[in-house]
Amino acid sequence: MKFLLKMLLYAAIGFAAGYLTLELLYGRNSEGLLETIYFWLSIVMIVLAAALLVYAFIRRKKLIKMTKDNNRKVDDDDFDVYSYNTFNVVTVATAVPLVLSLMALAIQALAAESPWLVALTIVLVFVSMFMSFQASALVNIIYPDKDLPEISDNKYAEKLFAASDEGEIFIMAKALYRSWTLTSTMLFFAIIFMIFYSFITEESQIFSIVIIGFIMIISQLKYAYEIREK
């Protein structure tokens, strides 16, 4: 999973660096080339999203089979570790395709060159959403003895914490805090990147900068509100 995240990050950085280099060297003359790059980038996103969904489906099916197998040749402790890690892998392998398919849909819809490809990408978005919900519901299959809430429950977070022990809550809290810190840092650098992008390409990114800025502010306010003393 770490390898996948690193590859996605390196790919995004490489694409951004290449894009800015082309714009800096060629300016508007590179528009045709950039459209071609965007098109093939969306194709790569679609293929990668589809591959991840297939992988997630296989891992999920295997985990469910092992969970229902009372004669499995794995002790309970090892199976707990396996099921927990597999659940995390399946969750990531369904969440990433949803984002990839949405980005690919944005590129295809704006290009409006291949209606059939737009339709295919829309289908992929809905399949990714369905698989993502299935992955979230997998925890109820892995831990049938726990009183875990359904993913559609309005108070899912509160009930999930209530059904978890102190060790599990500590792990979730630490992971969520680190994720929040990483997200805030990346959004900050995204704003800086878009400012330089605006100067280099002369294409205003003010709207995107304002949206990301508001997201950062709301996220910070929400965090401060949740950790306040009551």
Disulfide bonds with the S-S distance in Angstrom:
none
